Every structure is written in structure tokens, then in C-alpha cells.
Amino acid sequence: MPRFAANLTMMFTEVPFLERFKAAADAGFRAVECIFLYDHAPEAIATLLQDHNLEMVLMNSPHGDWNSGERGLAALEGRKSDFRAAVERVFPLAEATGCRRYHVMPGLCEPNEDALDRYKANIRWAGERFAEHGLEVLLEPINRRDIPGFMLHDFGLAAQVIKDVDLPNVRLQFDVYHRQVLHGDIVRGLETLMPLISHVQIADVPERHEPGTGEINFSRVFASLDELGYDGWVGCEYRPQGATRDGLGWIPS
């Protein structure tokens, strides 16, 4: 059975962010992930992880000005210096928390030849910098219903970018929710892409709530992960339908 990590950006929102570490540990989680973390001192996050015996297994790298609508920088024209500065902000947090995997977002643009060339060049540079610190760059296809205009909205394209960049620490983040919205065929996608996958995330479709609230057969998904030998974490990147703890009955005992 997969090991589950609580996404603290989306779960346990009943309490302030820094209190969610304790809430996740009290609910039985041994690992966490999050999207937004750069407004907090790395040492404070490290202390929370240690105090609650938690492992940080995934973060995003800085992604531009989220409040103004930016969703990454790696494919955007004229933003190379901003992208490189954002990458450098990862390393103090990585050193403090021990988190090894970072989702690097491309931004909002069409995946034309110029954008893809910029994207691959920036991801290759980031991969080389991350390798110096023992870290991984993760690419995640995201559907355009949730993020209109998101460049990387195709799992096949993500796989091709990873192949073209050709660095062992540039890997795939397979979000079951986005896979179902974009392509369906979740199990076949896992089978085909498993050699590239370093992290899996889950949420049900269509409302992005916890497993069991929508159309996905998660028993089959979890069985497939076991059959394929996936031994990484499965991040619970969903919006609880109600109180977070009330919706955890889907987790197999």
C-alpha cells in the first residue's frame, strides 16, 4: 500500500499554516508536502518537522508573483534572470528541511517552439544546479481547467521534455487528478511513465476532493502503484470536502 503525505497548502486549512504540521502528525501522517513556503524562515519549518517527526517530501520552487497570476517562469520570454534567482532561493530551504524534490513550473504560455526551447534550457540549467545539492527537478502536467494557459498541459509532452533535457535528476510528478482531467487512462499512464516518476499526487475528479468523492477508482490506482513497485510518497493534494480529519476514512488501514 502506498505511503501518503499530507499537502499542507490544501489540507488542515481549519488551522493557521504553521499549526498544520502538528495537525497532520496528530492525524497519523509521517510526511508532508506544500506549495507555498518561502514566506517562512527555513529554520522555523525545520523545527516543526523535527518536533512532529515529519518528513518534507515535496515543495514547489518559487514561481513568480502568484497573486498577480504568474504560475512559473521557466518558459517565459525575458525571465531567465528571474528564473535563476528563484532557483537559488530553493537551496537554503532544502538544506534546512532535507526536502529533495521540487516542482518547477513553466508559466502561462503556449508550448510553441520558442517557449519549449526556453523551457528546456532553463530546466537543464536548474537540473545541473540542483544536482550540485542532491536535489531533483520535477515537471508536472496541469490541466487548463484549473490553470488556464498553463504551458505544460500534456503528459506526453512532459515525458518528451524530460527525455530531451536528459538529466537523471529531472523527473516527472504524476498527479492522478490532472491525468484524469487531461487524458484519463490513469493506470496505463502509470505503467508507461513509471520509469520517469519520482512523485505521485492524488485528488478525486471532478471537484478535487478526497478519494471516494468522485469518479476515480482509487483502489485500482493504489493496487497499480504497488504492482509497479512504486515506493515513493503519494501526496494528498486535494481540497477536503469538509473538515480534513472527517474525510480521512478513505486511507486504507
C-alpha positions in Angstrom: 0.0 0.0 0.0 1.4 3.5 -0.9 2.6 5.9 1.8 0.6 9.1 2.0 1.9 12.6 2.6 -0.4 15.4 3.6 -0.4 18.5 1.4 -0.4 21.4 4.0 -1.3 24.0 1.5 -4.7 22.4 0.8 -5.4 20.2 3.9 -5.9 21.2 7.5 -6.9 24.7 6.5 -9.1 24.8 9.6 -5.9 26.0 11.4 -3.2 28.5 10.6 -0.5 27.2 8.3 2.2 26.6 10.9 -0.2 24.7 13.1 -0.9 22.2 10.2 2.3 20.3 10.9 1.0 19.2 14.2 -2.5 18.6 12.8 -1.0 16.3 10.1 1.1 14.4 12.6 -1.8 14.0 15.0 -3.9 12.6 12.1 -1.2 9.9 11.5 0.8 11.3 8.7 4.6 10.9 8.7 5.3 13.1 5.7 4.1 16.4 4.3 4.4 18.4 1.2 3.4 22.0 0.4 3.2 24.5 -2.5 3.9 27.9 -0.8 6.7 28.0 1.8 9.0 30.9 1.0 7.4 33.4 3.4 8.6 31.4 6.3 12.1 31.1 7.8 13.7 27.7 6.8 14.8 27.2 10.4 11.2 27.5 11.7 10.0 24.9 9.2 12.9 22.6 10.1 11.9 22.9 13.8 8.3 22.0 13.1 9.3 18.9 11.1 11.6 17.8 13.8 9.2 18.5 16.6 6.4 16.4 14.9 8.6 13.7 13.4 7.7 14.6 9.9 9.5 14.4 6.6 9.1 17.1 3.9 8.9 15.3 0.6 7.9 17.9 -1.9 7.8 21.6 -2.5 7.4 24.0 -5.4 10.3 26.2 -6.4 9.4 29.9 -6.4 7.0 30.6 -9.3 6.9 34.3 -9.8 4.2 36.6 -8.5 1.4 34.2 -7.7 -1.0 36.9 -6.6 -0.7 38.7 -10.0 -1.4 35.4 -11.8 2.1 34.1 -12.6 2.3 30.3 -12.5 6.0 29.7 -13.0 8.8 31.3 -15.0 10.8 28.6 -16.8 9.2 29.0 -20.2 8.6 32.8 -20.2 10.3 35.1 -22.6 12.7 37.6 -21.0 12.6 36.0 -17.5 15.8 33.9 -17.4 17.4 36.0 -14.7 14.2 36.0 -12.6 14.0 32.2 -13.0 17.6 31.7 -12.0 17.2 33.9 -8.9 14.1 31.9 -8.0 16.0 28.6 -8.2 18.7 29.9 -5.9 16.1 30.5 -3.2 15.5 26.8 -3.0 18.8 25.8 -1.6 18.6 27.4 2.0 15.2 25.7 2.4 16.4 22.4 1.1 19.4 22.5 3.5 17.2 23.3 6.5 14.4 20.8 5.8 16.0 18.0 3.9 13.4 18.2 1.1 14.9 16.7 -2.1 12.2 17.2 -4.7 10.9 20.5 -6.2 8.2 21.1 -8.7 9.4 23.8 -11.2 6.5 25.4 -13.0 6.8 26.7 -16.6 4.4 29.6 -16.6 1.4 30.6 -18.8 2.1 30.5 -22.5 1.6 28.3 -25.5 4.1 25.4 -25.9 5.4 26.6 -29.2 8.9 26.0 -30.4 10.4 29.1 -28.8 8.7 28.5 -25.5 9.8 24.9 -25.4 13.4 25.9 -26.2 13.4 28.3 -23.3 11.8 25.8 -21.1 14.3 23.0 -21.8 17.3 25.4 -21.5 16.1 26.6 -18.1 15.2 23.2 -16.8 18.6 21.9 -17.9 20.3 24.7 -16.1 18.1 24.1 -13.0 18.8 20.4 -13.1 22.5 21.0 -13.2 22.3 23.4 -10.2 20.0 21.1 -8.3 22.4 18.2 -8.9 25.1 20.1 -7.0 22.9 19.9 -3.9 21.5 16.4 -4.5 18.0 17.6 -5.4 15.5 16.7 -8.1 13.6 19.0 -10.5 10.0 17.7 -11.1 7.8 18.5 -14.0 4.1 18.3 -13.5 1.5 18.5 -16.3 -1.5 20.5 -15.1 -4.9 20.8 -16.8 -6.0 24.1 -18.2 -9.4 24.0 -16.5 -7.6 24.6 -13.2 -4.9 26.8 -14.6 -5.9 28.4 -17.9 -3.0 28.9 -20.2 -0.6 26.6 -18.3 2.1 25.6 -20.8 2.7 22.0 -19.7 -0.7 20.5 -20.1 0.2 17.2 -21.7 1.8 14.1 -20.1 3.4 13.1 -23.4 5.0 16.5 -23.8 6.3 16.3 -20.2 7.9 13.0 -21.0 9.5 14.3 -24.2 10.9 17.3 -22.3 12.5 15.0 -19.7 14.0 12.9 -22.5 15.4 15.9 -24.3 16.8 17.5 -21.2 18.5 14.2 -20.4 19.5 14.7 -16.8 18.9 11.9 -14.2 17.5 14.3 -11.7 14.9 15.8 -13.9 11.8 13.7 -13.3 8.0 13.5 -13.6 5.4 14.4 -11.0 2.4 12.3 -11.8 -0.8 13.9 -10.4 -3.7 11.4 -10.8 -6.2 14.3 -10.7 -4.6 16.1 -13.6 -4.1 12.9 -15.5 -7.8 12.1 -15.3 -8.9 15.5 -16.4 -6.3 15.7 -19.3 -6.2 12.2 -20.6 -8.0 9.6 -18.4 -6.4 6.2 -18.7 -4.6 6.6 -15.3 -3.4 3.0 -14.9 -1.9 2.9 -18.4 -0.3 6.2 -17.8 1.3 4.9 -14.7 2.5 1.8 -16.5 4.0 3.8 -19.3 5.6 6.6 -17.4 6.7 4.8 -14.2 10.4 4.9 -15.2 10.2 8.7 -15.1 8.1 9.2 -12.0 9.5 10.5 -8.7 6.3 11.6 -7.0 2.6 10.9 -7.2 -0.3 13.1 -6.1 -4.0 12.4 -5.8 -7.4 14.0 -5.7 -10.7 12.9 -7.0 -12.4 14.2 -10.1 -14.3 16.5 -10.8 -14.2 18.6 -7.6 -10.7 17.9 -6.4 -11.8 16.5 -3.1 -10.6 13.4 -1.3 -10.7 9.9 -2.8 -14.2 8.4 -2.8 -16.0 11.7 -3.6 -15.8 11.4 -7.4 -15.2 9.2 -10.4 -11.7 7.7 -9.9 -11.3 4.0 -8.8 -8.6 4.7 -6.2 -8.4 1.1 -5.1 -7.3 0.2 -8.6 -4.8 3.1 -8.7 -3.2 2.1 -5.4 -3.0 -1.5 -6.4 -1.3 -0.4 -9.7 1.3 1.6 -7.8 2.1 -1.5 -5.7 2.2 -3.8 -8.7 4.6 -1.3 -10.5 6.9 -1.2 -7.5 6.4 2.4 -6.7 8.0 3.1 -3.3 7.8 6.9 -3.2 5.3 9.1 -1.4 1.7 9.8 -2.6 0.9 13.4 -1.9 -2.7 14.2 -0.9 -3.1 17.4 -2.9 -6.8 17.7 -2.5 -9.4 20.1 -1.0 -11.2 18.3 1.7 -15.0 18.3 1.2 -15.4 19.1 4.9 -13.2 19.1 8.0 -9.9 17.4 7.0 -9.9 14.7 9.6 -13.5 13.8 8.9 -12.6 13.0 5.4 -9.6 10.6 6.0 -11.7 7.4 6.1 -10.5 6.6 2.5 -7.0 5.8 3.8 -6.6 2.0 3.9 -5.9 0.7 7.3 
